[in-house]
Amino acid sequence: MAIRKILTEKETALRTVCRPVTEFDARLWQLLDDMADTLHKADGVGLAAPQVGVLRRLFIMDLGDGVVEAINPRLVDPQGVQEDVEGCLSCPGEYGITRRPMTVTLVAQDRHGKEFTLTGSELLARCICHENDHLDGVLFKEHVVRMLGPGEI
């Protein structure tokens, strides 16, 4: 396993729509493992493949209950609205109030290609939406209602 470099918002890879994952093999598993190590070292809650320069449709999250790997994700059934603070490992030191669904259902594949469903609310819903946006070349700032200044976090 290895720590990968997290790209910052000036990198064009973060504005690129990613391609689906088609091979569920050792190379994919290595990427997922590296991303988990990178996420934990950076003390984040989510990391998408384009943030480490890989233009494939996958992301990982760890909100304290272990790593969730989402490959070829789709978001369904968004419900409600929430506004809360968001930041991004690719935009260090920048935070804003974003508007996201209160609840959303994630349909994705695991590292072996098996489909699963996960419904999340509040922070989990924000994280799912945030990471999924990365796969379409969208940064959290496009959902910001108001950027926060120093001392407002």
For each residue, the residues with C-beta under 8 A, 3 or more apart:
1: 30 33 34 36 37
2: 34 37
3: 34 37 38 41
4: 34 35 38 52 53
5: 52 53
6: 38 42 47 51 52 89 90
7: 11 13 14 50 51 52 53 90
8: 11 14 90 91 92
9: 14 88 90 91 139 141
10:
11: 7 8 14 53 90
12: 15 16
13: 7 16 50 53 55
14: 7 8 9 11 50 51 90 134 137 139
15: 12 137 139
16: 12 13 50 55 137
17: 135 136 137
18: 49 50 55 56 57 134 135 136 137
19: 55 56 57
20: 56 57 72
21: 24 28 56 57 58 71 72 109
22:
23: 27 28
24: 21 28 71 109 111 112 113
25: 28 29
26: 29 30
27: 23 30 31
28: 21 23 24 25 31 32 58 71 111
29: 25 26 32 33 111
30: 1 26 27 33 34
31: 27 28 34 35 49 52 54 56 58
32: 28 29 35 36 58 60 69 111
33: 1 29 30 36 37
34: 1 2 3 4 30 31 37 38 52
35: 4 31 32 38 39 47 49 52 60
36: 1 32 33 39 40 60 62 67
37: 1 2 3 33 34 40 41
38: 3 4 6 34 35 41 42 47 52
39: 35 36 42 44 45 46 47 60 62 67
40: 36 37 43 62
41: 3 37 38
42: 6 38 39 47 89
43: 40
44: 39 47 89
45: 39 61 62 63 123 127
46: 39 59 60 61 62 127 130 131
47: 6 35 38 39 42 44 51 52 59 60 89 131
48: 51 58 59 131 132 134 135
49: 18 31 35 52 54 55 56 57 58 59 134 135
50: 7 13 14 16 18 53 54 55 134 135 137
51: 6 7 14 47 48 89 90 134
52: 4 5 6 7 31 34 35 38 47 49
53: 4 5 7 11 13 50
54: 31 49 50
55: 13 16 18 19 49 50
56: 18 19 20 21 31 49
57: 18 19 20 21 49 71 72 73 135
58: 21 28 31 32 48 49 69 70 71 72 73 135
59: 46 47 48 49 70 73 131 132 134 135
60: 32 35 36 39 46 47 67 68 69 70 131
61: 45 46 67 68 70 124 127 128 131
62: 36 39 40 45 46 65 66 67 68
63: 45 123 124 127
64:
65: 62
66: 62
67: 36 39 60 61 62
68: 60 61 62 118
69: 32 58 60 110 111
70: 58 59 60 61 73 106 108 109 118 128 131 132
71: 21 24 28 57 58 108 109 110 111 113
72: 20 21 57 58 108 109
73: 57 58 59 70 106 107 108 128 132 135
74: 106 107 108
75: 78 104 105 106 107 128 129 132
76: 104 105 106 107
77: 103 104 105 119
78: 75 101 103 104
79: 101 102 103 104
80: 101 102 103
81: 99 100 101 102
82: 99 100 101 102 122 125 126
83: 97 98 99 100 145
84: 97 98 100 122 123 126
85: 95 96 97 98 148 153
86: 95 96 97 98 100 126 130 140 143 144
87: 91 94 95 96 140
88: 9 91 94 130 139 140
89: 6 42 44 47 51 92
90: 6 7 8 9 11 14 51 139
91: 8 9 87 88 94 139 140 141
92: 8 89
93:
94: 87 88 91 141 147
95: 85 86 87 147 148 152 153
96: 85 86 87 140 141 144 145 146 147 148
97: 83 84 85 86 144 145 146 148
98: 83 84 85 86 126 130 140 143 144 145
99: 81 82 83 143 145
100: 81 82 83 84 86 125 126 129 130 143
101: 78 79 80 81 82 104 125 129
102: 79 80 81 82 121 122 125
103: 77 78 79 80 119 120 121 125
104: 75 76 77 78 79 101 119 120 125 128 129
105: 75 76 77 117 118 119 120
106: 70 73 74 75 76 117 118 119 120 128 132
107: 73 74 75 76 115 116 117
108: 70 71 72 73 74 115 116 118
109: 21 24 70 71 72 112 113 114 115 116
110: 69 71 113 114 116
111: 24 28 29 32 69 71
112: 24 109
113: 24 71 109 110
114: 109 110
115: 107 108 109
116: 107 108 109 110
117: 105 106 107
118: 68 70 105 106 108 128
119: 77 103 104 105 106
120: 103 104 105 106 123 124 125 127 128
121: 102 103 124 125
122: 82 84 102 125 126
123: 45 63 84 120 126 127
124: 61 63 120 121 127 128
125: 82 100 101 102 103 104 120 121 122 128 129
126: 82 84 86 98 100 122 123 129 130
127: 45 46 61 63 120 123 124 130 131
128: 61 70 73 75 104 106 118 120 124 125 131 132
129: 75 100 101 104 125 126 132 133
130: 46 86 88 98 100 126 127 133 134 140
131: 46 47 48 59 60 61 70 127 128 134 135
132: 48 59 70 73 75 106 128 129 135 136
133: 129 130 136 138 139 140 142 143
134: 14 18 48 49 50 51 59 130 131 137 138 139
135: 17 18 48 49 50 57 58 59 73 131 132
136: 17 18 132 133
137: 14 15 16 17 18 50 134
138: 133 134 142
139: 9 14 15 88 90 91 133 134 142
140: 86 87 88 91 96 98 130 133 143 144
141: 9 91 94 96 144 147
142: 133 138 139
143: 86 98 99 100 133 140
144: 86 96 97 98 140 141 147
145: 83 96 97 98 99
146: 96 97
147: 94 95 96 141 144
148: 85 95 96 97 152 153
149: 152
150:
151:
152: 95 148 149
153: 85 95 148
